[in-house]
Each structure stands twice: as C-alpha cells, then as structure tokens.
C-alpha cells in the first residue's frame, strides 16, 4: 500500500462504524410494521422465511426440496485499513447465509464512495478485500453497484442455497435447549477505542474477518434448527428477538459469556457506542438484569460487527452461555 493510502484513516470519514450504525432495533421495527404478511397476488415462488420475525435472510422454495437464501448487508468503515474493511464487510454479509444454515453461492458488491474526498485506489482495496473473503467462502462475486456517497460504505448482496428440511431460523428455539455462542463479544467497544485512539485490537480484527462457515456446518451436523448471528443489536438484542419469536425465555449465564481481550478495559475507559446504549434501552423493559451491574449489561448489549452465531444447541468448541426455558415474565433473564 502506498504512503498516501497509509495516511488515510477511513473511520474518520464516517459518523458511525460497522453494525453499530444500524437503525436502532425499536425504530426499525416501527418502520417495517405493516410490511409483513404481504406478497404478490401470483407469486413466482413460495416465500418460506420472510420479514415476519426479523430473521437473518429471506428464503424461497425452489425445485427438489432446495431453498434460495437471499440477504444484504453494508455499513460504514469499522477499521481504518481499506482492505481489512472490505474483508470484514464481506464476512458480515456472508454471515446471514451461514446463520440460516445455507451455503453462499454468488454475491454482488454494494459500494458508496466519496469520490471527491477519498482516492479511487482505496475503493479498489475495499473491493479486493471483499473479493478475497468471498473467494475464501467459495462464493462468486458477479459485479455490483456503486454510487457517489458522502460517507464510504461497503457490503454485499448474497444469494445462497440451503436444504429446506435443515433451515436454521430464529423462531424455532425450544425450551430445555442449551444456548451456545461461537465468537466472543467485545468488538464494539474495541472498535470504538480504535476509532478514538488508533489502537488496533488484532484479536478483534481477526474475529470480524473470520467466516461463520465452520460454525454453521457444525450446527447443521448437530441437528440445530434455531439460531441467529450476533451483529449490531448486540447479544441481548438478537437473543431477545429469537426468544420472543420462539415463545420462550432465554436465560444467560453472564459469567459464561466470552469476551475479547481488552473489552472490559475499553468499556471502563468509556468507549461505548450510541448503538450499544440504544440496544440496552430497547431490551431493558423485556429483560431481567437484576443480577448484573450496568457495565456488564452494556457489554452484553455491545453492538457487534461480524459477530458469531447464537445457537439453540451445542457445537464443538463453542461455550454454552445459557439455556432456553418456558416463557416467563421476562423474555430474557441474565443471571
């Protein structure tokens, strides 16, 4: 990379970063209210999973018991290095296919770029990073779309395939099932620290770049049928959506939740995003947090970028962080 490129800190050109720049969950649900249970009068294919419960991706039925899984995800820079930003954004977009138990097949790029402010060679680095991650996943990249944008943004629209008898969805959790998490938390506070100070957590970068492919395959092999991935709404937000949709209560053992090195220190230093605080505000009325202090609650709501899978079942190498139980007064209980 050239000296000119090295001087550019991409995060300085964005108001937010990564999945923390999502529209707040409560606000988003209000926006899409009324759009569920609607469809064309003469559909060309059956919609198996749609907008109803806020699942990770849409699924339509095709011939032979197979399904097409479709998703899209894009965001502003979460790191300063353009190539790494591309890798993380692609891994995050591909994750929604893995979260449904699918295999990514083809993706198209989505790029917004302030062309009068940032050099085109940096945009090329972003796209190269995304291509490398897609190729690691065995997924074609077949073009895409770009616009001139005041803020840099990048992501992908991804199409995959899955077995409809083995689809993983967020409304299928059953009481009596353990709860597993396949990546540690803490990406949000560590990225916020990096944006403010320039101090990079290589562990956080490696976690965000890692595909959820192996976790998805392990979930399928274990017969798991309920799950989601943990991104901008934090562990508590995504778990609340999953338990609410499934009609159960999720009980989290706070001491069992894994964190990246330095996450607690970053929290103590005040590097908490507005997205994380909004996540906690959204779930608080539905969550029993009486067993933990405010800092622990914030970490559990930390807005993740390219986080792990949250699964109703056990998979090798993933810690069990709680269980699903019959519905109680609170939808989520932290003990």
C-alpha positions in Angstrom: 0.0 0.0 0.0 1.3 3.5 -0.8 2.3 6.1 1.7 -0.6 8.2 0.6 -3.0 5.4 1.4 -1.5 4.7 4.8 -2.2 8.3 5.9 -6.0 7.8 5.3 -8.0 6.7 8.4 -11.3 5.5 6.9 -13.1 5.7 10.2 -12.6 9.5 10.3 -15.0 9.8 7.3 -18.0 8.0 8.9 -20.3 9.1 11.6 -20.6 5.6 12.9 -18.8 2.3 12.3 -19.8 -1.2 11.2 -23.0 -2.7 12.5 -23.2 0.0 15.2 -24.5 2.4 12.6 -27.7 0.3 12.1 -31.0 2.0 12.6 -32.0 1.2 16.3 -34.0 -2.0 16.6 -37.1 -0.5 18.1 -37.2 2.3 15.5 -36.6 -0.3 12.7 -39.5 -2.4 13.8 -41.7 0.6 13.7 -40.5 1.4 10.2 -41.3 -2.1 8.8 -44.6 -2.6 10.7 -47.3 -3.4 8.3 -45.0 -4.8 5.7 -45.3 -8.4 7.0 -47.8 -11.0 5.7 -47.9 -9.2 2.3 -46.9 -10.5 -1.1 -47.8 -10.6 -4.7 -51.1 -11.9 -5.9 -49.5 -14.5 -8.1 -46.1 -15.3 -6.6 -43.4 -16.9 -8.8 -42.1 -18.9 -5.8 -43.1 -19.7 -2.3 -41.6 -17.4 0.4 -40.6 -19.8 3.2 -38.9 -17.2 5.5 -39.7 -13.5 5.2 -39.9 -10.4 7.3 -42.3 -11.7 9.9 -39.9 -12.4 12.8 -36.9 -10.4 11.6 -34.8 -13.4 10.5 -31.3 -13.1 9.1 -32.3 -13.7 5.5 -35.2 -14.4 3.1 -35.7 -18.0 1.9 -37.8 -19.1 -1.1 -38.5 -22.6 -2.2 -37.1 -24.0 -5.4 -37.4 -27.4 -7.0 -36.0 -30.5 -5.4 -36.5 -29.5 -1.7 -33.9 -26.8 -2.0 -34.2 -23.2 -1.0 -32.6 -20.0 -2.1 -31.4 -17.8 0.7 -31.0 -14.1 0.0 -29.6 -11.3 2.1 -27.8 -8.0 2.0 -25.6 -6.0 4.4 -23.4 -2.9 4.2 -22.0 -0.3 6.6 -19.5 2.4 7.1 -15.8 1.7 8.0 -15.2 -0.1 11.2 -11.4 -0.1 10.7 -9.1 2.3 9.0 -7.4 -0.1 6.6 -9.3 -0.3 3.3 -8.5 -3.9 2.5 -9.4 -5.1 6.0 -12.7 -3.1 5.9 -13.6 -5.0 2.7 -12.8 -8.3 4.3 -14.9 -7.6 7.4 -17.9 -6.2 5.5 -17.9 -9.3 3.2 -17.6 -11.7 6.1 -20.5 -9.9 7.8 -22.7 -10.1 4.7 -22.0 -13.8 4.2 -22.8 -14.5 7.8 -26.5 -14.1 7.3 -26.5 -17.0 4.9 -24.5 -19.1 7.3 -26.8 -18.2 10.1 -29.7 -19.7 8.2 -27.7 -22.9 7.5 -27.0 -22.0 3.9 -24.0 -22.0 1.5 -23.2 -18.7 -0.2 -23.1 -19.1 -4.0 -22.9 -15.7 -5.6 -22.6 -12.1 -4.2 -22.7 -8.6 -5.8 -20.9 -5.6 -4.3 -22.6 -2.6 -2.8 -20.3 0.4 -2.7 -20.8 4.0 -1.6 -17.7 6.2 -2.1 -16.9 9.9 -1.6 -15.0 10.1 -4.9 -14.0 13.7 -4.5 -12.6 13.1 -1.0 -11.0 9.6 -1.0 -8.9 8.2 -3.8 -10.3 5.5 -6.1 -7.3 3.2 -5.3 -8.7 2.9 -1.7 -12.1 1.9 -3.1 -10.3 -0.8 -5.1 -8.6 -2.0 -1.9 -12.0 -2.3 -0.2 -13.4 -4.4 -3.2 -10.2 -6.5 -3.2 -10.7 -7.3 0.4 -14.3 -8.3 -0.1 -13.4 -10.5 -3.1 -10.8 -12.3 -1.1 -13.2 -13.1 1.7 -15.9 -14.3 -0.8 -13.4 -16.5 -2.6 -12.4 -18.0 0.8 -16.1 -18.8 1.2 -16.3 -20.4 -2.3 -18.7 -17.7 -3.3 -18.6 -15.9 -6.7 -18.6 -12.1 -6.9 -20.5 -11.1 -10.0 -20.3 -7.3 -10.2 -22.5 -5.0 -8.1 -23.4 -1.3 -7.9 -21.6 1.8 -6.7 -22.7 5.4 -6.0 -21.0 8.7 -5.1 -21.7 9.0 -1.4 -20.7 11.5 1.3 -19.6 8.6 3.5 -17.7 5.4 2.5 -19.9 2.4 2.7 -19.4 -1.2 1.6 -21.2 -4.5 1.7 -22.7 -7.3 -0.4 -26.0 -8.7 -1.5 -25.6 -12.5 -1.2 -27.5 -15.5 -2.6 -27.0 -19.0 -1.3 -28.7 -22.4 -1.3 -29.9 -24.5 1.6 -31.8 -27.7 2.4 -35.3 -26.6 3.5 -35.5 -29.5 5.9 -32.5 -28.2 7.7 -33.0 -24.4 7.7 -31.9 -22.6 10.8 -34.3 -19.8 11.9 -34.8 -17.5 14.8 -38.3 -18.6 15.7 -37.6 -22.3 16.3 -35.9 -22.3 19.8 -37.4 -24.9 22.2 -37.4 -24.8 26.0 -34.9 -27.1 27.5 -32.3 -26.4 24.8 -28.8 -25.0 25.7 -27.6 -21.7 24.2 -24.2 -21.5 22.5 -22.2 -18.6 21.2 -19.4 -19.2 18.6 -17.4 -15.9 18.8 -16.5 -13.8 21.8 -18.1 -10.4 22.4 -16.4 -7.0 22.7 -15.9 -6.0 19.1 -17.9 -2.8 19.6 -16.0 -1.2 22.5 -12.7 -2.2 21.0 -13.6 -0.7 17.6 -14.8 2.5 19.4 -11.4 2.7 21.1 -9.6 2.2 17.9 -11.6 4.9 16.2 -10.8 7.4 19.0 -7.2 6.5 19.7 -5.9 4.5 16.7 -5.1 1.5 18.9 -6.0 -1.6 16.9 -7.1 -4.9 18.6 -5.7 -7.6 16.3 -7.8 -10.1 18.1 -11.0 -8.1 17.3 -9.9 -7.7 13.6 -9.3 -11.5 13.3 -12.7 -12.2 14.9 -14.5 -9.9 12.5 -12.7 -11.3 9.4 -13.4 -14.9 10.4 -16.2 -16.6 8.4 -19.1 -18.3 10.3 -18.9 -21.2 7.8 -17.4 -23.8 10.2 -19.9 -22.8 12.9 -22.8 -23.2 10.5 -21.6 -26.6 9.3 -21.2 -27.7 12.9 -24.7 -26.5 13.8 -26.2 -28.4 10.9 -24.2 -31.6 11.8 -25.6 -31.3 15.4 -29.2 -31.0 14.1 -29.6 -27.4 15.3 -32.7 -25.7 13.8 -32.7 -22.4 15.8 -30.2 -19.7 15.7 -29.1 -16.2 14.5 -25.9 -14.2 14.3 -24.9 -11.5 16.7 -24.3 -8.2 15.0 -25.5 -4.6 15.5 -28.3 -5.3 18.1 -25.8 -7.0 20.4 -26.2 -10.3 22.2 -29.2 -9.1 24.2 -30.9 -7.6 21.2 -30.6 -10.6 19.0 -31.4 -13.0 21.8 -34.5 -11.1 22.7 -35.7 -11.3 19.1 -35.0 -15.0 19.0 -36.7 -15.8 22.3 -39.7 -13.5 21.5 -40.2 -15.1 18.1 -40.0 -18.6 19.6 -42.3 -18.0 22.5 -39.7 -19.0 25.2 -37.4 -17.2 27.7 -33.7 -17.1 27.2 -31.6 -17.4 30.4 -28.0 -16.1 30.1 -25.2 -17.1 32.5 -23.2 -13.8 32.4 -20.1 -15.5 33.8 -20.0 -17.9 30.9 -20.1 -15.3 28.1 -16.7 -15.0 26.4 -15.1 -11.6 25.7 -12.2 -10.4 23.6 -9.0 -9.3 25.4 -9.3 -5.7 26.4 -13.0 -5.4 26.1 -13.7 -4.7 29.7 -10.8 -2.1 29.8 -12.2 -0.4 26.8 -15.7 -0.3 28.4 -14.2 1.1 31.6 -12.4 3.8 29.6 -15.8 4.9 28.2 -15.6 3.6 24.6 -19.3 2.7 24.3 -21.2 3.5 21.1 -24.6 5.1 21.0 -25.8 2.0 19.2 -24.9 -0.1 22.2 -26.8 2.2 24.6 -29.8 2.1 22.3 -29.7 -1.7 22.3 -29.8 -1.8 26.0 -32.6 0.7 26.2 -34.6 -1.4 23.8 -34.3 -4.7 25.6 -34.4 -3.4 29.2 -38.2 -3.5 29.5 -38.2 -7.2 28.5 -35.1 -8.3 30.3 -34.3 -9.2 33.9 -30.9 -7.6 34.5 -31.2 -7.5 38.3 -28.2 -9.9 38.7 -25.6 -7.8 36.9 -24.4 -4.2 37.1 -24.7 -1.5 34.4 -21.3 -2.2 32.9 -22.0 -5.9 32.5 -25.3 -5.1 30.9 -23.6 -2.7 28.4 -21.1 -5.4 27.4 -24.0 -7.9 26.8 -25.7 -5.2 24.6 -22.4 -4.2 22.8 -23.0 -3.7 19.1 -21.0 -6.3 17.3 -19.8 -6.3 13.7 -19.4 -9.7 12.0 -20.1 -11.5 15.3 -20.6 -15.2 15.9 -23.6 -17.5 15.7 -26.0 -17.7 18.6 -27.4 -21.2 18.5 -30.1 -23.3 20.3 -27.9 -26.3 20.9 -24.3 -27.3 21.5 -21.5 -27.3 18.9 -17.8 -28.3 19.4 -15.6 -25.5 20.6 -18.4 -23.1 21.4 -19.2 -22.2 25.0 -22.7 -22.8 26.4 -23.8 -19.5 27.8 -27.3 -20.3 29.0 -30.5 -22.1 28.0 -34.0 -21.6 26.8 -36.8 -22.2 29.3 -40.6 -21.9 29.1 -41.8 -18.3 28.8 -41.6 -16.3 32.0 -42.5 -12.7 32.7 -39.2 -11.6 31.2 -38.2 -12.7 27.7 -34.5 -12.6 28.6 -33.1 -13.3 32.1 -29.4 -12.6 32.9 -28.2 -14.4 36.0 
